Amino acid sequence: MIEIYWGKPISLVVSPEGDVKNFSTIEQVHYWLRKKWPVADTARNHAIGRIEAAMDCLGSVGDARHAFLGAAGTAGFVPFEPAARALAA
């Protein structure tokens, strides 16, 4: 399978210990939403729909990214900001 680059990687803090996961392809995001997501809520279901629409060229990648970030927020993940982490250290 060929993975498709979907723009600037999205980095999320995925654990209380500060572990960071980088999502650089739409397939990675799809896998995480389907197999590794900690909550099954409407935001996750919406994101899966937008991701699959973008993968089928029926929706925009921008909409898919936005829906993924929304689902990440409801799952308790926060965007990783390297500059903020450097200031905290």
MARPA-518717 format. One line per 10 residues: their letters; for each residue x, y, z of N, C-alpha, C, O. Coordinates in nm, 4 decimals, decimal comma, m for minus. Layout:
! MARPA-518717
a> X Y Z X Y Z X Y Z X Y Z  ...
***
This chain:
! MARPA-518717
mieiywgkpi> 0,0847 m0,1177 0,0000 0,0000 0,0000 0,0000 0,0896 0,1245 0,0000 0,1901 0,1304 0,0709  0,0521 0,2205 m0,0785 0,1218 0,3478 m0,0829 0,0508 0,4427 0,0126 m0,0714 0,4571 0,0083  0,1290 0,5072 0,0990 0,0700 0,6054 0,1883 0,0773 0,7422 0,1228 0,1756 0,7752 0,0563  m0,0268 0,8209 0,1418 m0,0371 0,9513 0,0781 m0,0083 1,0608 0,1794 m0,0739 1,0705 0,2831  0,0908 1,1427 0,1478 0,1261 1,2569 0,2306 0,0100 1,3548 0,2295 m0,0438 1,3851 0,1230  m0,0295 1,4048 0,3460 m0,1476 1,4916 0,3508 m0,1163 1,6318 0,4027 m0,2020 1,6985 0,4606  0,0063 1,6748 0,3812 0,0458 1,8093 0,4222 0,1352 1,8050 0,5440 0,1888 1,7003 0,5801  0,1504 1,9195 0,6065 0,2351 1,9304 0,7250 0,1896 1,8293 0,8299 0,0707 1,8221 0,8610  0,2829 1,7509 0,8849 0,2442 1,6521 0,9859 0,1736 1,7167 1,1055 0,2041 1,8292 1,1450  0,0800 1,6428 1,1605 0,0115 1,6834 1,2829 0,0760 1,6052 1,3963 0,0844 1,4826 1,3902
slvvspegdv> 0,1215 1,6747 1,4992 0,1831 1,6110 1,6143 0,0936 1,6298 1,7353 0,0535 1,7415 1,7679  0,0625 1,5178 1,8021 m0,0236 1,5209 1,9192 0,0474 1,4594 2,0385 0,1205 1,3613 2,0246  0,0256 1,5170 2,1548 0,0713 1,4556 2,2790 m0,0331 1,3494 2,3118 m0,1502 1,3810 2,3329  0,0100 1,2225 2,3161 m0,0847 1,1117 2,3267 m0,0800 1,0379 2,4606 m0,1469 0,9359 2,4772  m0,0018 1,0884 2,5557 0,0019 1,0230 2,6863 0,0309 1,1264 2,7940 0,0845 1,2335 2,7657  m0,0047 1,0939 2,9171 0,0264 1,1849 3,0284 0,1771 1,2048 3,0483 0,2202 1,3047 3,1058  0,2557 1,1093 3,0005 0,4014 1,1196 3,0114 0,4610 1,2132 2,9070 0,5806 1,2421 2,9113  0,3792 1,2609 2,8134 0,4257 1,3534 2,7114 0,4690 1,2884 2,5814 0,5336 1,3529 2,4988  0,4342 1,1606 2,5615 0,4683 1,0943 2,4352 0,3994 1,1656 2,3200 0,2824 1,2028 2,3291  0,4738 1,1842 2,2116 0,4235 1,2557 2,0946 0,4134 1,1599 1,9766 0,5052 1,0821 1,9501
knfstieqvh> 0,3010 1,1665 1,9062 0,2802 1,0878 1,7838 0,2655 1,1846 1,6678 0,1848 1,2774 1,6722  0,3451 1,1615 1,5635 0,3376 1,2428 1,4418 0,2534 1,1695 1,3381 0,2747 1,0513 1,3108  0,1586 1,2409 1,2814 0,0720 1,1855 1,1771 0,1052 1,2578 1,0476 0,0720 1,3752 1,0308  0,1715 1,1866 0,9557 0,2134 1,2510 0,8315 0,1378 1,2012 0,7091 0,1529 1,2568 0,6003  0,0566 1,0969 0,7257 m0,0233 1,0486 0,6130 m0,1678 1,0268 0,6577 m0,1957 1,0045 0,7755  m0,2563 1,0338 0,5631 m0,3983 1,0142 0,5923 m0,4254 0,8701 0,6359 m0,5181 0,8446 0,7127  m0,3444 0,7762 0,5868 m0,3613 0,6364 0,6260 m0,3267 0,6149 0,7730 m0,3923 0,5356 0,8407  m0,2245 0,6845 0,8233 m0,1906 0,6752 0,9656 m0,3071 0,7240 1,0516 m0,3432 0,6607 1,1508  m0,3642 0,8352 1,0129 m0,4772 0,8924 1,0858 m0,5956 0,7962 1,0836 m0,6598 0,7739 1,1862  m0,6240 0,7400 0,9681 m0,7352 0,6471 0,9540 m0,7146 0,5257 1,0451 m0,8073 0,4834 1,1141
ywlrkkwpva> m0,5942 0,4701 1,0454 m0,5637 0,3546 1,1300 m0,5842 0,3896 1,2778 m0,6481 0,3141 1,3511  m0,5306 0,5025 1,3211 m0,5437 0,5407 1,4616 m0,6901 0,5600 1,4997 m0,7332 0,5131 1,6050  m0,7657 0,6276 1,4162 m0,9065 0,6497 1,4479 m0,9833 0,5175 1,4561 m1,0716 0,5032 1,5407  m0,9517 0,4225 1,3713 m1,0249 0,2955 1,3681 m0,9760 0,1962 1,4732 m1,0564 0,1201 1,5270  m0,8458 0,1951 1,5038 m0,7893 0,0880 1,5871 m0,7337 0,1324 1,7229 m0,7342 0,0534 1,8172  m0,6865 0,2548 1,7351 m0,6162 0,2945 1,8565 m0,6816 0,4090 1,9328 m0,6297 0,4527 2,0356  m0,7935 0,4571 1,8840 m0,8560 0,5747 1,9456 m0,9138 0,5373 2,0810 m0,9783 0,4332 2,0932  m0,8921 0,6201 2,1837 m0,9350 0,5833 2,3191 m1,0843 0,6002 2,3459 m1,1349 0,5436 2,4428  m1,1557 0,6753 2,2643 m1,2993 0,6962 2,2863 m1,3750 0,6801 2,1549 m1,3266 0,7166 2,0478  m1,4940 0,6249 2,1664 m1,5820 0,6125 2,0500 m1,6938 0,7145 2,0693 m1,7941 0,6864 2,1349
dtarnhaigr> m1,6756 0,8328 2,0118 m1,7757 0,9385 2,0259 m1,8126 0,9939 1,8892 m1,7615 0,9487 1,7867  m1,9009 1,0913 1,8888 m1,9466 1,1460 1,7607 m1,8349 1,2183 1,6859 m1,8323 1,2173 1,5628  m1,7436 1,2804 1,7580 m1,6321 1,3495 1,6916 m1,5438 1,2495 1,6176 m1,4997 1,2763 1,5058  m1,5179 1,1350 1,6793 m1,4388 1,0301 1,6139 m1,5113 0,9797 1,4899 m1,4509 0,9665 1,3834  m1,6408 0,9514 1,5034 m1,7175 0,9013 1,3889 m1,7208 1,0032 1,2752 m1,7104 0,9668 1,1581  m1,7352 1,1297 1,3100 m1,7341 1,2362 1,2096 m1,5981 1,2409 1,1390 m1,5909 1,2523 1,0166  m1,4911 1,2319 1,2177 m1,3562 1,2361 1,1598 m1,3335 1,1180 1,0665 m1,2759 1,1343 0,9590  m1,3782 0,9990 1,1065 m1,3629 0,8821 1,0194 m1,4351 0,9064 0,8868 m1,3816 0,8756 0,7802  m1,5547 0,9608 0,8933 m1,6280 0,9902 0,7700 m1,5546 1,0884 0,6809 m1,5470 1,0689 0,5596  m1,5003 1,1946 0,7405 m1,4264 1,2951 0,6615 m1,2971 1,2376 0,6052 m1,2604 1,2662 0,4912
ieaamdclgs> m1,2277 1,1561 0,6855 m1,1031 1,0938 0,6396 m1,1321 1,0014 0,5212 m1,0632 1,0064 0,4193  m1,2339 0,9175 0,5354 m1,2665 0,8246 0,4268 m1,3138 0,8981 0,3021 m1,2843 0,8546 0,1907  m1,3857 1,0075 0,3180 m1,4275 1,0872 0,2021 m1,3057 1,1455 0,1311 m1,2992 1,1451 0,0082  m1,2095 1,1955 0,2078 m1,0876 1,2508 0,1474 m1,0067 1,1412 0,0781 m0,9500 1,1634 m0,0289  m1,0018 1,0235 0,1391 m0,9277 0,9123 0,0784 m0,9911 0,8690 m0,0535 m0,9222 0,8230 m0,1446  m1,1230 0,8843 m0,0627 m1,1946 0,8494 m0,1855 m1,2077 0,9677 m0,2815 m1,2784 0,9590 m0,3820  m1,1396 1,0780 m0,2505 m1,1433 1,2004 m0,3310 m1,2837 1,2591 m0,3393 m1,3185 1,3226 m0,4389  m1,3641 1,2387 m0,2364 m1,4990 1,2938 m0,2311 m1,5091 1,4090 m0,1322 m1,6140 1,4724 m0,1208  m1,4021 1,4357 m0,0616 m1,3968 1,5450 0,0345 m1,2575 1,6030 0,0352 m1,1647 1,5464 m0,0225  m1,2439 1,7165 0,1012 m1,1129 1,7817 0,1016 m1,0256 1,7320 0,2166 m1,0749 1,6907 0,3216
vgdarhaflg> m0,8964 1,7372 0,1938 m0,8010 1,7011 0,2975 m0,8100 1,8011 0,4125 m0,7926 1,7636 0,5285  m0,8369 1,9276 0,3814 m0,8517 2,0283 0,4859 m0,9655 1,9956 0,5809 m0,9507 2,0099 0,7022  m1,0792 1,9518 0,5274 m1,1915 1,9107 0,6115 m1,1539 1,7898 0,6963 m1,1903 1,7821 0,8136  m1,0812 1,6959 0,6373 m1,0388 1,5754 0,7095 m0,9451 1,6118 0,8241 m0,9591 1,5601 0,9350  m0,8502 1,7001 0,7976 m0,7561 1,7423 0,9029 m0,8305 1,8129 1,0159 m0,8038 1,7883 1,1335  m0,9229 1,8997 0,9801 m1,0002 1,9731 1,0802 m1,0816 1,8769 1,1667 m1,0847 1,8910 1,2890  m1,1468 1,7802 1,1046 m1,2263 1,6819 1,1787 m1,1370 1,5967 1,2689 m1,1749 1,5642 1,3814  m1,0181 1,5605 1,2191 m0,9249 1,4817 1,3006 m0,8816 1,5599 1,4241 m0,8777 1,5049 1,5341  m0,8493 1,6869 1,4067 m0,8094 1,7679 1,5219 m0,9238 1,7844 1,6216 m0,9013 1,7878 1,7426  m1,0456 1,7945 1,5708 m1,1612 1,8005 1,6598 m1,1763 1,6731 1,7406 m1,2019 1,6780 1,8609
aagtagfvpf> m1,1605 1,5591 1,6751 m1,1693 1,4303 1,7444 m1,0557 1,4155 1,8456 m1,0746 1,3599 1,9538  m0,9384 1,4656 1,8096 m0,8246 1,4590 1,9022 m0,8549 1,5370 2,0299 m0,8211 1,4934 2,1399  m0,9183 1,6514 2,0142 m0,9542 1,7322 2,1309 m1,0524 1,6615 2,2226 m1,0367 1,6657 2,3446  m1,1537 1,5965 2,1660 m1,2520 1,5273 2,2505 m1,1939 1,4013 2,3130 m1,2450 1,3530 2,4141  m1,0870 1,3474 2,2534 m1,0208 1,2294 2,3092 m0,9187 1,2667 2,4158 m0,8616 1,1787 2,4802  m0,8951 1,3956 2,4350 m0,8010 1,4402 2,5371 m0,6593 1,4632 2,4880 m0,5703 1,4943 2,5671  m0,6378 1,4483 2,3581 m0,5058 1,4746 2,3022 m0,4896 1,6244 2,2794 m0,5870 1,6945 2,2518  m0,3678 1,6725 2,2910 m0,3409 1,8135 2,2645 m0,2325 1,8236 2,1578 m0,1440 1,7384 2,1500  m0,2400 1,9286 2,0753 m0,1349 1,9479 1,9750 0,0004 1,9674 2,0425 0,0098 2,0328 2,1464  0,1034 1,9114 1,9840 0,2386 1,9273 2,0343 0,2958 2,0564 1,9805 0,3007 2,0768 1,8592
epaaralaa> 0,3384 2,1423 2,0681 0,3997 2,2694 2,0310 0,5445 2,2678 2,0784 0,5697 2,2898 2,1969  0,6415 2,2422 1,9884 0,7814 2,2336 2,0300 0,8312 2,3589 2,1005 0,9087 2,3494 2,1957  0,7876 2,4767 2,0550 0,8337 2,6016 2,1178 0,7843 2,6095 2,2619 0,8588 2,6518 2,3503  0,6597 2,5692 2,2866 0,6048 2,5735 2,4227 0,6780 2,4751 2,5129 0,7023 2,5051 2,6298  0,7132 2,3590 2,4608 0,7848 2,2599 2,5407 0,9240 2,3098 2,5757 0,9705 2,2872 2,6874  0,9923 2,3776 2,4828 1,1256 2,4313 2,5091 1,1216 2,5364 2,6176 1,2122 2,5427 2,7006  1,0177 2,6197 2,6189 1,0048 2,7222 2,7217 0,9765 2,6614 2,8593 1,0194 2,7163 2,9608  0,9057 2,5502 2,8637 0,8712 2,4868 2,9901 0,9907 2,4139 3,0516 0,9935 2,3906 3,1724  1,0880 2,3781 2,9702 1,2030 2,3014 3,0187 1,3021 2,3845 3,0941 1,4036 2,3326 3,1404
***
